[in-house]
Amino acid sequence: MSDESQQFAVLFPRIYGTYCRRWGPKEYRPSPEAAAILEHLADAGPLTVSEAAKHFERSQAATSELVERLRRRGLVDRIPDQRDQRRHLVWLTEDGRETTAAMRRVLDADRLDTAFQRLEPAQRRQLVAGMQALLSAAHP
């Protein structure tokens, strides 16, 4: 490992720890299972409980129970399937979309912006360019 990559490897966890987004004391933080359902719904769109159970390789009963907990929290709702009125789909509510967006925010934007404002404009550009170069190098 080069000296620079070693230095980066040491700095990265410290940077992440400094700027990671933390959940507020009154914010609902989904369990890993609930987060997976919310993420999948956000990416795939509405689906039935059976489809979710099959996707996550869980029993229909366990998936239904999890969906019901999310429904009681106001994060998902059951909506009639337009193609087949006998079926109901699970879909994100507005609160569910907001919670999913919050889960996807890795960094604390305010803390990061405050730090960026303390840098010179040239340093900001160099930092962003360096991050872009590092990402590009991962996928030549």
N, C-alpha and C positions, 0 to 999 in steps of 0.2 A: 504494500500500500504506500503510495507516495505521501510525502509530508503534508502536501496540501489536502489530499483526500482524507488523511488522518485528522487534520485540524478541522475540516468540515464535519467529519463524523463526530468529533467531540463537541463542536459548536451547535450542530443541528438540534440535539435534544434540549439544549439550554434555550435556544431560540424558540423552539416549539413550546417549551414549558412557560416561557415568558409571554408569548403572544397567543396561546391557545384560548379558544372561547370556553368560558365556564358557564355552566347552567346556573341561573339565579335560584335563590332559595325557594321561590314560589313557582318556578317553572316545572312543568311536568317533563321528566326525563324518561323516555320510553325504555323498557327493558330491551335487551338484544333481540328477543323474539318479536316484540311489538315493533321495534325499529325496522326489522326485516320486512314485516308485512307492509308498513307504511312506505318504505323505500320501493318495494315491488309494485305497490299500487301506483305510486307516483311515476314510475318508469313504464309500467305495462298498461295501466288503465284499469277500469273496473273488471272484476272477475267474481266468479261464484266462490263460495266457501270450499266446494269440492275441488275447484281448480287450484285454489290456494293450498289446500291440503296436499294435493298431488305435487305441486311445485316444491313445497317445503318438506315433502316426505314425512308428513305428520298425519295422525289420524284425523278424520273429519271432526270427531268430537272435540279433540284438543284445539283444532283450528277454529272451530265454531265458538268455543269458549273464549279464546283469545280475541276473536273478532267482536264478540259481545262485550268484553271488557273495554275494547277500543270504542265501541258504539256508545257505551254508557259514559265514557269520558268526552264524547262529542267529537271524536277524531275521524270516525267513519260512519257511514250510514248505509242501510240496505235500500237499494232502488230497484224498481221493476225492470226486468230485461225487456227492451223495446221489441226484440225479435220473438220472445217467448214469454208471455205474461205469467206463466206458471213459475218461472225462475226469478230469483232476485240476485242482484249483483252487489258486491261490496265496493264502495267508492269513498274517497276522501272528502271530508267536509272542509269548509274554509279553515277551521282550526287544525284539521289534519294536514292541510297543505302548509299552513304556517309552521306547525311542529316539524314537518319533514324538511322545510327550508332551514329551520333552526338547526336541525341535526346535521345538515350539509355545510353549515358555516363552521369551518374548522378554526378560523382565527378570529380574535376579538378585533373587529374593524376599528373601533375607537382607539384602542391601545396602539394598534399598528399605525394608524394615521398620526397619532401624537408623536410617535417615534420618527416617522417619515418627515414630519414637519421640522424636526430638530436636525435633519440632515441637509446638507447643501444640495441644490438641484442636481448638480453633476453626480453627487454620490447616489442620489435616488435613481437616476438613469443608469448608473453603473450597476447598482444592485439588481434592478429589474433585468437589465441586459445579461448579467451573470446568471441569474435564475433561468432565464429563457435559454441561454446557451447550455446550461447543465441539463435542462429537459431535452433539448434537441440532441445532445450527445448520447442520451439514453436510447434514442430511436434514430440511428443514422440512416 
